[in-house]
Amino acid sequence: MNLNHFDAAGQAIMVDVSAKPPTRRTAIAEARVRMQEATLDLVRAGKAAKGDVLGVARLAGIAAAKKTSDLIPLAHPLSIHAVGVEFEFDEPNSAIIVRGEVTAVERTGVEMEAMVAVSVAALTIYDMCKGADRAITIGEISLLFKEGGKSGVYRRQERRDD
């Protein structure tokens, strides 16, 4: 396996993508936020003490995607054309699934932008609900789909240990 963020001497580098043609890139990621049933009920009903949890988390995720290159040292600054953050209630597991989709016409992929979006949206859910439930956990952050560029389409396959 070749890790492309290192030069021949093993020094960390930003990959030069200047010779690559811009293509349409899309990535979808998700994260899972587990909480007590009572906390999930507060979020669903819009009755959390800090207000509209999912509305604020959506905005935080969108803003985070646009700041990815400020947070991830070797990520390229990109001109993002669309960011969407959506939520799904997973009642049996007392969880909220956070899904983020990012699209751009660029020389490099938007996977990190999608993963940063769902991570920050999940952290925002924690922040807005921590007064009611400090046992909230955030996990299972993963890339579900990506397309564009020379590597083509990727779709996450369920793993046996998932």
C-alpha positions as CSV (number, residue, x, y, z in Angstrom):
1,M,0.0,0.0,0.0
2,N,1.4,3.4,-1.0
3,L,0.6,6.4,1.2
4,N,0.8,9.5,-1.0
5,H,1.3,12.1,1.7
6,F,5.0,11.3,2.1
7,D,7.9,12.1,-0.1
8,A,10.8,9.7,-0.9
9,A,12.5,10.7,2.4
10,G,9.4,10.0,4.5
11,Q,8.5,13.6,5.1
12,A,4.9,14.7,5.2
13,I,3.8,16.6,2.1
14,M,0.8,18.1,0.5
15,V,0.1,16.1,-2.7
16,D,0.5,18.2,-5.9
17,V,-2.8,17.9,-7.8
18,S,-2.2,20.9,-10.1
19,A,-1.8,18.7,-13.2
20,K,-5.1,16.9,-12.6
21,P,-8.2,18.1,-14.5
22,P,-11.1,19.3,-12.4
23,T,-14.0,16.7,-12.3
24,R,-17.3,16.5,-10.4
25,R,-16.6,14.9,-7.0
26,T,-19.2,13.7,-4.5
27,A,-18.8,12.0,-1.2
28,I,-21.3,10.8,1.4
29,A,-20.3,10.0,5.0
30,E,-22.1,9.2,8.2
31,A,-21.7,9.2,11.9
32,R,-23.8,7.6,14.7
33,V,-24.7,9.5,17.9
34,R,-26.0,7.2,20.7
35,M,-27.9,8.6,23.6
36,Q,-30.5,7.7,26.3
37,E,-34.1,7.2,25.0
38,A,-35.3,10.3,26.9
39,T,-32.6,12.4,25.2
40,L,-33.6,11.1,21.8
41,D,-37.2,12.0,22.6
42,L,-36.2,15.6,23.6
43,V,-34.3,16.0,20.3
44,R,-37.2,14.6,18.2
45,A,-39.7,16.8,20.0
46,G,-37.6,19.9,19.6
47,K,-37.6,20.4,23.4
48,A,-33.9,20.3,24.2
49,A,-32.9,23.1,26.6
50,K,-30.6,24.7,24.0
51,G,-33.2,24.7,21.3
52,D,-33.2,23.2,17.8
53,V,-30.5,20.6,18.1
54,L,-30.7,19.3,14.5
55,G,-31.0,22.7,12.9
56,V,-27.8,23.9,14.7
57,A,-26.0,20.6,14.0
58,R,-26.9,20.9,10.3
59,L,-25.4,24.4,10.1
60,A,-22.3,23.3,12.1
61,G,-21.7,20.4,9.7
62,I,-22.1,22.7,6.6
63,A,-19.7,25.2,8.1
64,A,-17.2,22.5,9.1
65,A,-17.1,21.0,5.6
66,K,-16.0,24.4,4.3
67,K,-13.2,24.6,6.9
68,T,-11.8,21.2,6.4
69,S,-8.4,22.4,5.0
70,D,-8.0,24.5,8.1
71,L,-8.5,21.5,10.3
72,I,-6.8,18.7,8.4
73,P,-3.2,19.7,7.8
74,L,-2.6,18.2,4.3
75,A,-6.2,18.6,2.9
76,H,-6.4,21.0,-0.1
77,P,-8.6,24.1,0.2
78,L,-11.6,23.4,-2.1
79,S,-14.3,25.3,-3.7
80,I,-17.3,23.4,-2.4
81,H,-20.5,23.6,-4.5
82,A,-22.9,21.8,-2.2
83,V,-23.1,20.5,1.3
84,G,-26.1,18.7,2.8
85,V,-26.4,17.3,6.3
86,E,-29.4,15.1,7.2
87,F,-30.5,13.1,10.2
88,E,-32.3,9.8,10.7
89,F,-33.6,8.6,14.0
90,D,-32.6,5.0,14.8
91,E,-35.1,4.2,17.5
92,P,-34.1,0.6,18.2
93,N,-30.5,1.7,19.0
94,S,-31.5,5.1,20.6
95,A,-29.3,6.9,18.1
96,I,-29.3,9.6,15.5
97,I,-27.5,8.8,12.2
98,V,-25.9,11.9,10.8
99,R,-25.4,11.8,7.0
100,G,-23.4,14.4,5.0
101,E,-23.0,14.8,1.3
102,V,-20.5,17.2,-0.3
103,T,-20.1,18.0,-4.0
104,A,-17.5,20.0,-5.8
105,V,-15.9,20.3,-9.2
106,E,-12.2,20.0,-8.2
107,R,-8.9,18.2,-8.8
108,T,-9.1,16.1,-5.6
109,G,-11.9,14.3,-3.7
110,V,-14.3,15.6,-1.1
111,E,-14.2,12.6,1.3
112,M,-12.6,14.5,4.1
113,E,-15.1,17.3,3.8
114,A,-18.0,14.9,4.1
115,M,-16.4,13.2,7.1
116,V,-15.6,16.4,8.8
117,A,-19.1,17.6,8.3
118,V,-20.7,14.6,10.0
119,S,-18.1,14.6,12.8
120,V,-18.8,18.3,13.7
121,A,-22.5,17.8,13.3
122,A,-22.3,14.9,15.7
123,L,-20.2,16.9,18.2
124,T,-22.7,19.7,18.0
125,I,-25.5,17.2,18.9
126,Y,-23.4,16.2,21.9
127,D,-22.8,19.9,22.9
128,M,-26.5,20.8,22.7
129,C,-27.6,17.7,24.7
130,K,-24.8,17.2,27.2
131,G,-26.8,19.0,29.9
132,A,-29.4,16.2,29.7
133,D,-27.1,13.3,28.9
134,R,-23.4,13.3,29.4
135,A,-23.2,9.6,28.4
136,I,-23.8,10.3,24.7
137,T,-21.3,8.6,22.4
138,I,-20.2,9.4,18.9
139,G,-18.9,6.7,16.7
140,E,-18.9,4.8,13.5
141,I,-17.8,7.7,11.3
142,S,-17.3,6.3,7.8
143,L,-17.3,7.0,4.2
144,L,-20.3,5.5,2.5
145,F,-19.8,6.6,-1.1
146,K,-17.5,8.6,-3.3
147,E,-17.4,9.3,-7.0
148,G,-15.3,11.4,-9.4
149,G,-11.7,11.4,-10.3
150,K,-9.5,8.6,-11.6
151,S,-10.3,6.1,-8.8
152,G,-13.9,6.0,-9.8
153,V,-16.8,5.0,-7.6
154,Y,-16.5,3.7,-4.1
155,R,-19.4,2.2,-2.2
156,R,-18.9,1.0,1.4
157,Q,-19.7,-2.7,1.8
158,E,-20.9,-3.9,5.2
159,R,-18.1,-5.6,7.1
160,R,-18.6,-8.7,9.3
161,D,-17.4,-6.8,12.4
162,D,-19.7,-3.8,11.8
